[in-house]
Amino acid sequence: MTRRDRFFRALRREGSGEVPLQLDLCPDQLARFVSRHHLSAPHELPESGVCDISPRFTGDRERFAAYHDLTTANLHIGAFGIGYLYGKSLHFSEKVHPMRGLSTPDEFHCYPYPDADADFDWDAFAKDVAMAKAADCIAIGKLTQTLFETAWQMRGMEALLVDLALDEPVAAILLDRLTAVRLRMAERMTVAGVDVLWVGDDVATQRGMMFAADQWRQWFAPRIRAIIEAARAMRPGLPVAYHGCGNMTDILPDLLELGVDLLHPVQPECMDVFELKRRYGDRLSFWGGVGTQRLLPRGTPGEIRAATAELLTRLGKGGGFIIAPAHVVEPEVPDANIDALIDAVKTHNTHATQH
């Protein structure tokens, strides 16, 4: 069975017994992993094969100059004008909010949002998708931080939450403009042939929703629906994955109603992954499940093998499970623990193919 076969059988909840593995390693871990296993990238591992693909922003960043102090050292400006100040660990950054000082509808309308067609390299994106498929990998079209996270990083968390709570017109302007960009990007990804469309935002803490679930239903669910429906209008049945860290239990029925097929990362520190399988496993597949707060950094290889075996057996039964760490694997996770996770998956999948 190829990696693509294994992935799509799991996604469709077809019980082959084999469970795909996906690893998301921080830059330090990636360098160590590649060196240790003599690979060019972790997707070369036989059990893996997931390629996260996003289009490269090629637009003029000078359009955002009026919204930043360009004398700030080490300031990187992204596609939506968000400023990033990076520390020693490259995947963490302080955000600089370009829309923090804006207040009027005109200012929100005039902000230089990116053009989904002109400001991204879609030719290169299509080539990356084709290369991933040719290498027996799964091409994931990533619309990471689809709406809420991009909006708060542009506006500032406190300011955005106040806008939402007070039903400010500027909130609708910002979210509508973001939705238009994301919707068109989803269409372009679909045309390029991605295997899965990846949407979502971190809208929850480990205790529950970051703001009222009804606010999420008012402001975000209809816009997420529009993005998904636009992509599926171009390719009916396109699989959709939704990413959201934290405890999203309150909105899981809503995500199903929106047409989400796959939930990521199923964070075990705050969600009962086995109860989720029991309640929703006939309609929803799960991606993640391996704890990164205690198990991977502090567990022993034996504990990791045992926990992995339980996940593979209970969540993998009948398909519907892609095993993965519930967050980026950080530098403090011992090499032996990553290898223990990989070995446990290999062992399980070897036994599955023998029966």
C-alpha positions in Angstrom: 0.0 0.0 0.0 1.4 3.4 -1.0 1.5 6.3 1.4 -1.3 8.0 -0.5 -3.4 4.9 -0.3 -2.9 4.6 3.4 -3.7 8.3 4.0 -6.9 8.3 2.0 -8.2 5.0 3.4 -7.7 6.5 6.8 -9.4 9.8 5.8 -12.4 7.9 4.3 -12.6 5.8 7.5 -11.9 2.6 5.6 -10.5 0.1 8.2 -7.3 -1.2 6.6 -5.6 -1.5 10.0 -2.7 0.7 8.8 -2.4 4.2 10.3 -0.5 7.1 8.6 2.1 9.0 10.6 2.8 12.8 10.2 5.6 14.6 11.9 5.8 18.4 12.2 9.2 19.3 13.6 10.5 22.7 14.6 13.6 23.9 12.7 16.1 22.6 15.3 14.4 19.2 15.5 14.2 19.0 11.7 17.9 19.5 11.3 18.7 16.9 13.9 16.2 14.4 12.4 17.4 14.8 8.8 21.0 14.4 9.9 20.2 11.3 12.1 18.2 9.5 9.5 20.2 10.8 6.4 17.1 12.2 4.8 16.5 15.4 2.9 13.1 15.9 4.7 11.0 14.0 7.1 8.3 13.1 4.5 10.8 10.6 3.1 10.1 8.4 6.2 8.0 5.5 4.8 5.1 6.0 7.2 4.8 9.7 6.6 4.4 11.6 3.3 2.4 14.8 4.1 3.5 17.9 2.3 2.2 21.2 3.6 2.1 23.6 0.7 1.3 27.3 0.8 1.7 29.9 -2.0 4.7 32.2 -1.7 3.8 35.9 -1.3 5.4 37.9 -4.1 3.6 41.2 -3.7 5.2 44.5 -2.8 5.6 44.7 1.0 6.2 48.5 0.7 2.5 48.9 0.6 2.5 48.3 4.3 5.2 50.9 5.1 2.6 53.4 6.4 1.5 51.0 9.1 4.8 50.1 10.6 7.9 51.7 12.1 10.4 50.5 9.5 13.3 51.4 11.7 12.4 48.5 14.0 15.3 46.0 14.0 14.6 42.5 12.5 11.0 43.4 11.5 9.6 41.0 8.9 6.3 42.0 7.2 4.0 39.2 5.9 1.5 39.0 3.2 -1.3 40.7 5.2 1.0 43.4 6.6 1.5 41.7 10.0 4.9 42.4 11.5 6.9 39.6 12.9 9.8 40.0 15.4 11.5 36.6 15.6 13.5 35.3 18.5 16.0 32.5 18.7 13.4 29.9 17.9 12.3 30.8 14.4 8.7 29.5 14.6 7.8 31.9 17.5 7.5 35.6 17.0 6.1 38.7 18.5 3.4 40.2 16.4 3.2 43.8 15.4 -0.4 44.8 14.5 -0.6 47.1 11.5 -4.3 47.9 12.0 -4.1 48.6 15.8 -4.5 52.4 15.3 -7.3 52.3 12.8 -10.8 53.2 13.8 -13.1 54.2 10.9 -14.7 52.1 8.2 -12.9 54.1 5.5 -9.5 53.2 7.1 -10.5 49.5 7.1 -11.7 49.6 3.5 -8.5 51.4 2.3 -6.1 49.0 4.0 -3.9 47.3 1.3 -5.1 43.8 1.6 -3.3 41.3 -0.7 -4.7 40.4 -4.1 -5.2 36.6 -4.0 -4.4 36.3 -7.7 -1.7 38.8 -8.4 0.3 38.7 -5.1 1.1 35.0 -4.9 3.2 32.7 -7.0 0.6 30.2 -8.2 2.7 28.6 -10.9 5.3 27.6 -8.3 2.5 26.4 -6.0 1.0 24.1 -8.8 4.5 22.7 -9.4 4.9 21.9 -5.7 1.6 20.1 -5.7 2.5 18.0 -8.7 6.0 17.2 -7.2 4.4 16.1 -3.9 2.0 13.7 -5.7 4.7 12.3 -7.9 6.7 11.5 -4.8 3.7 9.6 -3.3 3.0 12.4 -0.9 -0.2 14.1 0.1 -0.4 17.7 -1.0 -2.1 19.7 1.7 -3.2 23.2 0.6 -2.7 25.2 3.7 -4.8 28.2 4.5 -3.3 28.4 8.0 -4.8 31.0 10.3 -7.7 31.4 7.9 -9.7 34.2 9.5 -9.6 34.8 13.3 -5.8 34.4 13.8 -5.0 36.6 10.8 -7.6 39.2 11.9 -6.3 39.5 15.5 -2.7 39.6 14.3 -3.6 42.5 12.0 -5.9 44.3 14.5 -4.5 43.2 17.9 -6.2 40.6 20.1 -7.9 42.9 22.5 -9.1 45.4 19.9 -10.5 42.6 17.7 -12.4 40.9 20.6 -13.9 44.3 21.5 -14.9 44.9 17.9 -16.7 41.5 17.8 -18.3 42.0 21.2 -19.7 45.4 20.3 -20.7 44.3 16.8 -18.6 47.1 15.3 -18.9 47.6 11.5 -15.1 47.5 11.2 -15.1 43.9 12.3 -17.4 42.9 9.4 -15.3 44.9 7.0 -12.1 43.2 8.1 -13.5 39.7 8.1 -15.3 40.2 4.8 -12.1 41.4 3.1 -10.1 38.5 4.6 -12.8 36.0 3.5 -12.6 37.3 0.0 -8.9 36.7 -0.2 -9.0 33.3 1.5 -11.9 32.2 -0.7 -10.0 33.0 -3.9 -6.9 31.3 -2.5 -8.9 28.2 -1.8 -10.2 28.2 -5.4 -6.7 28.6 -6.7 -5.4 25.7 -4.5 -8.3 23.5 -5.7 -7.5 24.3 -9.4 -3.8 23.4 -8.6 -4.9 19.9 -7.5 -4.4 19.9 -3.7 -5.4 16.6 -2.1 -6.8 18.3 1.0 -7.8 21.9 1.8 -6.6 22.9 5.2 -8.5 25.7 7.0 -8.9 26.7 10.7 -7.9 29.0 13.5 -6.9 28.6 17.2 -10.2 29.8 18.7 -10.0 27.9 22.0 -7.9 27.6 25.1 -7.4 24.3 26.9 -10.4 25.2 29.1 -12.8 25.9 26.3 -13.6 28.5 23.6 -11.6 31.7 23.7 -14.8 33.6 23.2 -18.5 32.6 23.2 -19.3 29.8 20.8 -22.3 31.9 19.6 -19.9 34.7 18.6 -17.9 32.1 16.6 -21.1 31.0 14.9 -22.0 34.6 14.1 -18.7 35.9 12.8 -16.7 32.9 11.6 -18.9 29.9 10.7 -20.7 31.5 7.7 -17.4 32.8 6.3 -15.7 29.4 6.7 -18.7 27.8 5.0 -18.3 30.2 2.1 -14.6 29.3 1.6 -15.3 25.5 1.8 -18.3 25.8 -0.6 -16.3 27.8 -3.1 -13.6 25.2 -3.2 -16.1 22.3 -3.5 -18.0 24.1 -6.2 -14.9 23.6 -8.3 -14.2 20.0 -7.0 -17.1 18.3 -5.3 -16.0 16.0 -2.5 -12.7 17.8 -1.9 -11.6 16.8 1.6 -11.4 19.6 4.2 -9.3 19.5 7.3 -9.9 22.0 10.2 -7.1 22.9 12.5 -7.7 24.3 16.0 -5.6 23.9 19.1 -7.3 23.7 22.5 -10.7 22.4 23.6 -13.1 23.0 20.6 -15.8 20.5 21.9 -18.5 23.2 21.8 -18.2 23.8 18.1 -17.5 20.3 16.8 -21.1 19.8 15.7 -20.9 23.1 13.8 -17.7 22.0 12.1 -19.4 18.8 10.9 -22.3 20.8 9.6 -19.9 23.0 7.7 -18.6 19.9 6.0 -15.2 19.4 7.7 -13.9 15.8 7.2 -10.8 15.9 9.4 -10.0 17.5 12.7 -6.5 18.5 13.8 -4.7 18.3 16.2 -7.0 16.5 18.7 -5.0 17.8 21.7 -5.1 15.0 24.3 -4.3 17.4 27.2 -7.7 19.0 26.9 -9.9 16.7 24.7 -10.8 13.1 25.3 -9.7 11.7 22.0 -11.4 8.3 22.6 -14.7 9.9 23.5 -14.5 12.0 20.3 -14.0 8.8 18.3 -17.0 7.3 20.0 -19.3 10.3 19.4 -18.2 11.5 16.0 -16.0 8.7 14.5 -18.7 7.7 11.9 -18.6 11.2 10.5 -15.3 12.8 11.3 -11.6 11.6 11.1 -8.9 12.7 13.5 -5.4 13.8 12.9 -3.0 14.2 15.9 -3.5 12.8 19.4 0.1 12.5 20.6 0.7 14.8 23.6 3.5 17.3 23.2 3.2 18.9 26.7 4.3 16.0 28.8 4.4 12.7 26.9 6.9 13.5 24.1 9.2 15.9 26.0 9.1 14.1 29.4 7.9 10.6 28.9 10.2 7.6 28.5 10.5 5.7 25.2 8.6 2.9 26.8 5.7 5.2 27.8 5.6 6.7 24.3 5.4 3.2 22.7 2.6 2.2 25.1 0.6 5.4 24.6 1.1 5.2 20.8 0.0 1.6 20.7 -3.2 2.5 22.5 -3.9 5.4 20.2 -3.3 3.2 17.1 -5.5 0.4 18.4 -8.4 2.4 19.7 -8.5 5.4 17.3 -7.2 3.5 14.3 -9.9 0.9 14.5 -12.1 1.2 11.4 -9.9 3.9 10.0 -10.4 7.6 10.6 -7.1 8.3 12.3 -3.8 9.9 11.3 -1.4 9.8 14.2 0.8 12.9 14.8 2.1 15.0 17.6 -0.5 17.5 18.7 1.8 20.4 18.1 5.1 21.2 16.5 7.8 19.0 18.1 10.0 21.4 20.1 13.8 21.3 20.6 13.6 19.7 24.1 12.0 16.5 22.9 14.7 13.8 23.0 15.6 12.1 19.8 14.9 8.7 21.4 11.3 9.7 22.0 10.7 10.7 18.4 12.3 7.4 17.3 10.0 5.5 19.8 6.9 7.1 18.2 8.1 6.2 14.7 9.1 2.6 15.7 5.7 2.0 17.4 3.8 3.1 14.2 6.1 0.9 12.1 5.5 -2.1 14.3 1.7 -1.5 14.3 1.5 -1.1 10.5 3.7 -4.2 9.9 1.4 -6.3 12.1 -1.6 -4.8 10.4 -0.4 -5.8 6.9 0.2 -9.4 8.2 -3.3 -9.9 9.3 
